[in-house]
């Protein structure tokens, strides 16, 4: 699988339902997952223990085999995003 700039390389979830994210292009920022909690497929994320299992896999934010977020969405909605100037 090829890598795009918005491919997620690493994540660090926080108890406030935010996730620090680093992308393949070197951009780093914070993704607010709270809006997802109101969408039916993401209802399990309301459990803080489950939410804290977020990790990077297959280029995106993943919780298990059934639950992930499109990497493009994470990239577009990332706040305080800063690039380290890396070009993939």
C-alpha positions in Angstrom: 0.0 0.0 0.0 1.4 3.4 -1.0 1.7 6.2 1.6 0.0 9.5 1.2 0.9 12.6 3.2 -2.3 12.2 5.2 -1.5 8.6 6.2 -1.4 8.3 10.0 2.0 7.2 11.4 1.4 7.5 15.1 -1.4 8.4 17.6 -1.6 9.2 21.3 -5.2 9.2 22.7 -6.2 11.4 25.7 -9.0 11.1 28.2 -10.6 14.2 26.8 -11.4 12.4 23.6 -8.6 14.1 21.7 -5.8 12.3 19.8 -2.4 13.6 19.1 -1.6 12.5 15.5 1.5 12.4 13.4 1.2 12.0 9.6 3.5 10.5 7.0 4.2 14.0 5.6 5.5 15.1 9.0 2.5 17.1 10.0 1.5 16.8 13.7 -1.7 18.0 15.3 -4.7 17.2 17.5 -7.8 15.4 16.4 -11.0 16.1 18.4 -13.0 12.8 18.4 -15.9 14.1 20.5 -18.1 14.8 17.4 -17.8 11.1 16.5 -19.4 10.1 19.8 -22.8 11.2 18.5 -22.6 8.9 15.4 -24.0 5.4 15.8 -21.0 3.5 14.5 -18.8 5.2 17.0 -21.0 4.7 20.1 -18.4 2.3 21.6 -15.9 5.2 21.9 -18.1 6.7 24.7 -16.4 4.1 26.9 -13.1 5.9 27.9 -11.2 2.6 28.4 -12.1 1.6 24.8 -11.3 5.0 23.4 -7.8 4.9 25.0 -7.1 1.8 22.8 -6.7 4.1 19.7 -3.6 3.3 17.7 -2.2 3.8 14.2 -2.8 0.9 11.8 -3.2 0.7 8.0 -2.5 4.4 7.8 -5.3 5.6 10.0 -6.6 5.8 13.6 -8.0 2.4 14.6 -9.6 0.9 17.7 -10.3 -2.6 16.5 -11.0 -4.5 13.3 -14.5 -2.9 13.0 -13.8 0.7 14.0 -11.6 3.3 12.5 -11.7 6.9 11.1 -10.8 7.8 7.5 -7.3 9.3 7.5 -8.4 12.1 5.2 -10.9 13.2 7.8 -8.4 13.1 10.6 -5.9 15.2 8.5 -8.5 17.8 7.5 -9.9 18.2 11.0 -6.6 18.2 12.8 -6.1 21.4 14.8 -2.8 23.1 15.7 -1.3 21.2 12.8 2.4 21.9 12.2 4.6 20.3 9.5 8.2 19.4 10.1 8.9 20.2 6.5 9.3 16.6 5.4 8.3 15.8 1.9 7.3 12.1 1.3 
